[in-house]
Amino acid sequence: MRYQISQDVLFSKVDDEVILMSIEADSYFGLDPVGSRIWELLEQPATLDELVGQLTAEYEVAEAECREDAAIFIEDMVARGLIRALDAAV
């Protein structure tokens, strides 16, 4: 499964954090530096494996911990409509 930022989300980078606004939910969200990095990586469609590979290369984190945390982040963002799951063929 590939993931990408939803089209209905406005965002802006402020220092090392990203601020999101969901047009559909009329809500604001702030991401910490790691969440912000995942967000940046999802400007282009990516799989969880691709995200974990990039994040473990950039941060000192065990792969299993990174995978679990990234999966939780993505699931939460998908549930809020901020990230969308794409068909595997995309």
DSSP file (Angstrom, degrees, kcal/mol; ACC not computed):
  #  RESIDUE AA STRUCTURE BP1 BP2  ACC     N-H-->O    O-->H-N    N-H-->O    O-->H-N    TCO  KAPPA ALPHA  PHI   PSI    X-CA   Y-CA   Z-CA
    1    1 A M              0   0    0      0, 0.0    47,-0.6     0, 0.0     2,-0.3   0.000 360.0 360.0 360.0 135.4    0.0    0.0    0.0
    2    2 A R  E     -AB  47  86A   0     84,-0.9    84,-3.5    45,-0.2     2,-0.3  -0.796 360.0-155.9-106.2 152.7    1.2    3.5   -0.9
    3    3 A Y  E     +AB  46  85A   0     43,-2.7    43,-2.0    -2,-0.3     2,-0.3  -0.920  13.5 172.7-128.7 152.6    0.3    6.6    1.0
    4    4 A Q  E     - B   0  84A   0     80,-1.9    80,-3.3    -2,-0.3    39,-0.2  -0.984  42.0 -84.1-154.3 157.3    0.2   10.3    0.1
    5    5 A I  E     - B   0  83A   0     37,-1.7    78,-0.3    -2,-0.3    77,-0.1  -0.404  52.9-109.9 -62.3 136.2   -1.0   13.6    1.5
    6    6 A S    >   -     0   0    0     76,-2.6     3,-1.1     1,-0.1    -1,-0.1  -0.377  18.2-127.7 -66.9 148.0   -4.7   14.2    0.9
    7    7 A Q  T 3  S+     0   0    0      1,-0.3    -1,-0.1    -3,-0.1    75,-0.1   0.711 103.6  64.1 -70.7 -20.7   -5.5   16.9   -1.6
    8    8 A D  T 3  S+     0   0    0     73,-0.2    15,-2.0     2,-0.0     2,-0.5   0.177  83.9  96.6 -91.0  18.8   -7.8   18.7    0.9
    9    9 A V  E <   -C   22   0B   0     -3,-1.1     2,-0.4    13,-0.2    13,-0.2  -0.929  56.6-158.7-114.8 127.8   -5.1   19.5    3.4
   10   10 A L  E     +C   21   0B   0     11,-2.7    11,-2.9    -2,-0.5     2,-0.3  -0.806  20.8 176.7 -96.2 143.4   -3.2   22.8    3.5
   11   11 A F  E     -C   20   0B   0     -2,-0.4     2,-0.3     9,-0.2     9,-0.2  -0.995  17.5-170.9-149.6 155.5    0.2   22.8    5.2
   12   12 A S  E     -C   19   0B   0      7,-2.1     7,-2.8    -2,-0.3     2,-0.5  -0.997  22.7-128.3-145.6 140.7    3.1   25.1    6.0
   13   13 A K  E     -C   18   0B   0     -2,-0.3     2,-0.5     5,-0.2     5,-0.2  -0.788  21.5-175.4 -92.2 130.3    6.5   24.4    7.5
   14   14 A V  E >   -C   17   0B   0      3,-3.2     3,-2.1    -2,-0.5     2,-0.3  -0.959  64.8 -50.6-127.0 109.7    7.5   26.5   10.4
   15   15 A D  T 3  S-     0   0    0     -2,-0.5    -2,-0.0     1,-0.3     0, 0.0  -0.487 122.8 -22.9  58.2-119.4   11.1   25.8   11.5
   16   16 A D  T 3  S+     0   0    0     -2,-0.3     2,-0.3    -3,-0.1    -1,-0.3   0.147 125.8  81.1-107.3  20.2   11.3   22.0   11.8
   17   17 A E  E <   -C   14   0B   0     -3,-2.1    -3,-3.2    19,-0.1     2,-0.4  -0.878  66.9-138.6-122.9 156.4    7.6   21.5   12.3
   18   18 A V  E     -CD  13  31B   0     13,-0.7    13,-2.7    -2,-0.3     2,-0.5  -0.947   8.5-154.6-115.7 134.5    4.6   21.3    9.9
   19   19 A I  E     -CD  12  30B   0     -7,-2.8    -7,-2.1    -2,-0.4     2,-0.3  -0.932  16.5-163.2-106.8 129.0    1.3   22.9   10.7
   20   20 A L  E     -CD  11  29B   0      9,-3.5     9,-2.4    -2,-0.5     2,-0.4  -0.838  12.0-164.6-113.5 148.1   -1.7   21.3    8.9
   21   21 A M  E     -CD  10  28B   0    -11,-2.9   -11,-2.7    -2,-0.3     2,-0.8  -0.974  11.6-150.1-131.8 121.7   -5.2   22.5    8.2
   22   22 A S  E  >> -CD   9  27B   0      5,-2.8     4,-1.4    -2,-0.4     5,-1.1  -0.804   5.1-165.9 -88.4 114.3   -7.9   20.1    7.2
   23   23 A I  T  45S+     0   0    0    -15,-2.0    -1,-0.2    -2,-0.8   -14,-0.1   0.911  89.5  49.5 -64.7 -42.4  -10.4   21.9    5.0
   24   24 A E  T  45S+     0   0    0    -16,-0.5    -1,-0.2     1,-0.2   -15,-0.1   0.910 121.6  32.1 -65.1 -44.0  -12.9   19.1    5.3
   25   25 A A  T  45S-     0   0    0      2,-0.1    -1,-0.2    55,-0.1    -2,-0.2   0.544  98.0-134.4 -91.3  -7.9  -12.7   18.9    9.1
   26   26 A D  T  <5 +     0   0    0     -4,-1.4     2,-0.3     1,-0.2    -3,-0.2   0.922  62.1 130.8  52.1  48.3  -12.0   22.6    9.7
   27   27 A S  E   < -D   22   0B   0     -5,-1.1    -5,-2.8     2,-0.0     2,-0.3  -0.939  52.1-138.3-132.8 151.6   -9.2   21.6   12.1
   28   28 A Y  E     -D   21   0B   0     -2,-0.3     2,-0.3    -7,-0.2    -7,-0.2  -0.834  18.8-173.7-106.6 148.6   -5.6   22.5   12.7
   29   29 A F  E     -D   20   0B   0     -9,-2.4    -9,-3.5    -2,-0.3     2,-0.4  -0.995  11.5-152.2-139.7 144.0   -2.8   20.0   13.5
   30   30 A G  E     -D   19   0B   0     -2,-0.3     2,-0.4   -11,-0.2   -11,-0.2  -0.963  11.6-153.7-116.6 136.5    0.8   20.4   14.5
   31   31 A L  E     -D   18   0B   0    -13,-2.7   -13,-0.7    -2,-0.4    -2,-0.0  -0.877  13.3-128.2-110.3 140.6    3.4   17.8   13.8
   32   32 A D     >  -     0   0    0     -2,-0.4     4,-3.0   -15,-0.2     5,-0.2  -0.199  45.3 -85.9 -72.1 175.3    6.7   17.3   15.7
   33   33 A P  H  > S+     0   0    0      0, 0.0     4,-1.8     0, 0.0     5,-0.1   0.861 129.4  44.9 -57.1 -39.1    9.9   17.1   13.8
   34   34 A V  H  > S+     0   0    0      2,-0.2     4,-2.3     1,-0.2     5,-0.2   0.931 114.9  47.6 -72.1 -43.5    9.7   13.3   13.0
   35   35 A G  H  > S+     0   0    0      1,-0.2     4,-2.4     2,-0.2    -1,-0.2   0.884 111.1  53.4 -60.2 -37.6    6.0   13.6   12.0
   36   36 A S  H  X S+     0   0    0     -4,-3.0     4,-2.4   -20,-0.2    -1,-0.2   0.881 107.1  50.9 -63.7 -38.6    7.0   16.6    9.9
   37   37 A R  H  X S+     0   0    0     -4,-1.8     4,-2.3    -5,-0.2    -2,-0.2   0.909 109.6  49.4 -67.4 -41.1    9.7   14.5    8.1
   38   38 A I  H  X S+     0   0    0     -4,-2.3     4,-1.6     2,-0.2    -2,-0.2   0.929 110.2  52.3 -60.5 -43.8    7.2   11.7    7.4
   39   39 A W  H  < S+     0   0    0     -4,-2.4     3,-0.3     1,-0.2    -2,-0.2   0.922 108.8  49.5 -57.2 -46.8    4.8   14.4    6.0
   40   40 A E  H >< S+     0   0    0     -4,-2.4     3,-1.5     1,-0.2     4,-0.2   0.909 109.3  51.9 -59.9 -42.6    7.6   15.7    3.7
   41   41 A L  H >< S+     0   0    0     -4,-2.3     3,-1.0     1,-0.3    -1,-0.2   0.806 103.6  59.6 -64.7 -28.4    8.3   12.2    2.5
   42   42 A L  T 3< S+     0   0    0     -4,-1.6   -37,-1.7    -3,-0.3    -1,-0.3   0.349  73.1  93.2 -85.9   7.4    4.6   11.7    1.7
   43   43 A E  T <  S+     0   0    0     -3,-1.5    -1,-0.2   -39,-0.2    -2,-0.1   0.775  96.9  40.3 -65.9 -23.2    4.5   14.6   -0.7
   44   44 A Q  S <  S-     0   0    0     -3,-1.0   -41,-0.1    -4,-0.2    -1,-0.1  -0.957 115.4 -89.8-116.8 142.7    5.3   11.8   -3.2
   45   45 A P        +     0   0    0      0, 0.0     2,-0.3     0, 0.0   -41,-0.2  -0.217  56.5 171.7 -53.7 138.1    3.5    8.4   -2.8
   46   46 A A  E     -A    3   0A   0    -43,-2.0   -43,-2.7    -4,-0.1     2,-0.2  -0.992  28.5-127.2-148.2 151.7    5.5    6.1   -0.5
   47   47 A T  E  >  -A    2   0A   0     -2,-0.3     4,-2.3   -45,-0.2   -45,-0.2  -0.505  34.1-108.7 -89.8 166.1    5.0    2.7    1.1
   48   48 A L  H  > S+     0   0    0    -47,-0.6     4,-2.9     1,-0.2     5,-0.2   0.904 121.6  54.7 -60.3 -41.3    5.6    2.1    4.8
   49   49 A D  H  > S+     0   0    0      1,-0.2     4,-2.4     2,-0.2    -1,-0.2   0.910 108.0  48.5 -59.4 -43.0    8.8    0.2    3.9
   50   50 A E  H  > S+     0   0    0      2,-0.2     4,-2.1     1,-0.2    -1,-0.2   0.912 112.5  48.3 -64.3 -42.3   10.1    3.1    2.0
   51   51 A L  H  X S+     0   0    0     -4,-2.3     4,-2.9     2,-0.2     5,-0.2   0.938 112.2  48.4 -62.1 -47.4    9.3    5.5    4.8
   52   52 A V  H  X S+     0   0    0     -4,-2.9     4,-2.7     1,-0.2     5,-0.2   0.904 110.2  52.2 -62.1 -42.1   11.0    3.2    7.4
   53   53 A G  H  X S+     0   0    0     -4,-2.4     4,-1.1    -5,-0.2    -1,-0.2   0.916 113.8  43.1 -59.1 -44.5   14.1    2.9    5.2
   54   54 A Q  H  X S+     0   0    0     -4,-2.1     4,-1.3     2,-0.2    -2,-0.2   0.920 115.4  48.3 -68.7 -44.3   14.4    6.6    4.9
   55   55 A L  H  X S+     0   0    0     -4,-2.9     4,-2.7     1,-0.2     3,-0.2   0.896 109.9  50.4 -66.7 -41.0   13.7    7.3    8.5
   56   56 A T  H  < S+     0   0    0     -4,-2.7     5,-0.3     1,-0.2    -1,-0.2   0.781 109.5  53.2 -69.5 -24.0   16.1    4.7    9.9
   57   57 A A  H  < S+     0   0    0     -4,-1.1    -1,-0.2    -5,-0.2    -2,-0.2   0.795 117.8  36.6 -74.8 -28.7   18.8    6.2    7.6
   58   58 A E  H  < S+     0   0    0     -4,-1.3     2,-0.3    -3,-0.2    -2,-0.2   0.749 118.9  43.7 -95.5 -27.5   18.2    9.6    9.0
   59   59 A Y  S  < S-     0   0    0     -4,-2.7     2,-1.4    -5,-0.1    -1,-0.1  -0.871  81.7-114.6-122.8 151.7   17.5    8.9   12.7
   60   60 A E        +     0   0    0     -2,-0.3     2,-0.3    -3,-0.0    -4,-0.1  -0.701  69.2 126.4 -83.5  92.4   19.1    6.7   15.3
   61   61 A V        -     0   0    0     -2,-1.4     2,-0.1    -5,-0.3    -2,-0.1  -0.994  64.4-105.7-150.3 143.0   16.1    4.3   15.8
   62   62 A A     >  -     0   0    0     -2,-0.3     4,-2.7     1,-0.1     5,-0.2  -0.435  31.4-123.8 -68.5 144.5   15.6    0.6   15.6
   63   63 A E  H  > S+     0   0    0      1,-0.2     4,-2.9     2,-0.2     5,-0.2   0.897 109.6  51.1 -58.4 -43.3   13.8   -0.6   12.5
   64   64 A A  H  > S+     0   0    0      2,-0.2     4,-2.2     1,-0.2    -1,-0.2   0.911 112.8  45.6 -62.9 -42.7   11.0   -2.3   14.5
   65   65 A E  H  > S+     0   0    0      2,-0.2     4,-2.6     1,-0.2     5,-0.2   0.912 113.9  49.3 -65.9 -42.4   10.4    0.7   16.7
   66   66 A C  H  X S+     0   0    0     -4,-2.7     4,-2.9     2,-0.2     5,-0.3   0.921 111.0  49.9 -61.6 -45.4   10.4    3.0   13.6
   67   67 A R  H  X S+     0   0    0     -4,-2.9     4,-2.4    -5,-0.2    -2,-0.2   0.924 112.7  46.6 -60.7 -46.0    8.0    0.7   11.7
   68   68 A E  H  X S+     0   0    0     -4,-2.2     4,-2.2    -5,-0.2    -2,-0.2   0.939 115.7  44.5 -63.2 -47.8    5.6    0.6   14.6
   69   69 A D  H  X S+     0   0    0     -4,-2.6     4,-2.4     1,-0.2    -2,-0.2   0.903 114.7  48.4 -65.2 -41.5    5.6    4.4   15.3
   70   70 A A  H  X S+     0   0    0     -4,-2.9     4,-2.8    -5,-0.2    -1,-0.2   0.897 110.8  51.3 -65.8 -39.7    5.3    5.2   11.5
   71   71 A A  H  X S+     0   0    0     -4,-2.4     4,-2.7    -5,-0.3    -2,-0.2   0.908 110.9  48.1 -64.0 -41.6    2.4    2.8   11.1
   72   72 A I  H  X S+     0   0    0     -4,-2.2     4,-2.3     2,-0.2    -2,-0.2   0.928 112.4  49.4 -63.6 -45.0    0.6    4.3   14.1
   73   73 A F  H  X S+     0   0    0     -4,-2.4     4,-2.5     2,-0.2    -2,-0.2   0.939 113.2  46.1 -58.5 -49.1    1.2    7.8   12.7
   74   74 A I  H  X S+     0   0    0     -4,-2.8     4,-2.8     1,-0.2     5,-0.2   0.924 111.6  51.1 -63.2 -45.4    0.0    6.9    9.2
   75   75 A E  H  X S+     0   0    0     -4,-2.7     4,-2.4     1,-0.2    -1,-0.2   0.908 112.2  47.7 -58.5 -42.3   -3.1    5.1   10.6
   76   76 A D  H  X S+     0   0    0     -4,-2.3     4,-1.6     2,-0.2    -1,-0.2   0.923 113.3  46.9 -64.9 -44.9   -4.0    8.2   12.6
   77   77 A M  H  <>S+     0   0    0     -4,-2.5     5,-2.6     2,-0.2     6,-1.3   0.864 112.4  50.0 -66.9 -36.3   -3.5   10.5    9.7
   78   78 A V  H ><5S+     0   0    0     -4,-2.8     3,-1.2     4,-0.2    -1,-0.2   0.923 109.2  52.2 -65.5 -44.1   -5.6    8.3    7.4
   79   79 A A  H 3<5S+     0   0    0     -4,-2.4    -2,-0.2     1,-0.3    -1,-0.2   0.830 110.8  47.9 -61.5 -32.4   -8.4    8.2   10.0
   80   80 A R  T 3<5S-     0   0    0     -4,-1.6    -1,-0.3    -5,-0.1    -2,-0.2   0.503 115.7-116.7 -86.2  -5.0   -8.4   12.0   10.2
   81   81 A G  T < 5S+     0   0    0     -3,-1.2   -73,-0.2    -4,-0.4    -3,-0.2   0.648  85.7 114.4  80.3  15.2   -8.4   12.2    6.4
   82   82 A L  S   <S+     0   0    0     -5,-2.6   -76,-2.6    -6,-0.2     2,-0.4   0.773  78.5  32.6 -89.5 -28.7   -5.0   14.0    6.2
   83   83 A I  E    S-B    5   0A   0     -6,-1.3     2,-0.4   -78,-0.3    -2,-0.3  -0.958  76.7-150.3-124.0 144.8   -3.2   11.1    4.4
   84   84 A R  E     -B    4   0A   0    -80,-3.3   -80,-1.9    -2,-0.4     2,-0.4  -0.921  13.2-127.1-119.5 146.2   -4.8    8.8    1.9
   85   85 A A  E     -B    3   0A   0     -2,-0.4     2,-0.3   -82,-0.2   -82,-0.2  -0.735  29.1-151.4 -85.9 133.5   -4.1    5.2    1.0
   86   86 A L  E     -B    2   0A   0    -84,-3.5   -84,-0.9    -2,-0.4     2,-0.0  -0.722  26.3 -91.8-104.9 155.0   -3.5    4.7   -2.7
   87   87 A D    >   -     0   0    0     -2,-0.3     3,-2.2     1,-0.1    -1,-0.1  -0.395  39.8-118.1 -58.6 140.6   -4.1    1.6   -4.8
   88   88 A A  T 3  S+     0   0    0      1,-0.3    -1,-0.1     2,-0.1    -2,-0.0   0.726 111.2  65.7 -57.2 -23.9   -0.9   -0.4   -4.9
   89   89 A A  T 3         0   0    0      1,-0.2    -1,-0.3   -87,-0.1    -2,-0.1   0.621 360.0 360.0 -75.6 -12.7   -0.8    0.1   -8.7
   90   90 A V    <         0   0    0     -3,-2.2    -1,-0.2   -88,-0.1    -2,-0.1   0.481 360.0 360.0 -76.5 360.0   -0.2    3.8   -8.4
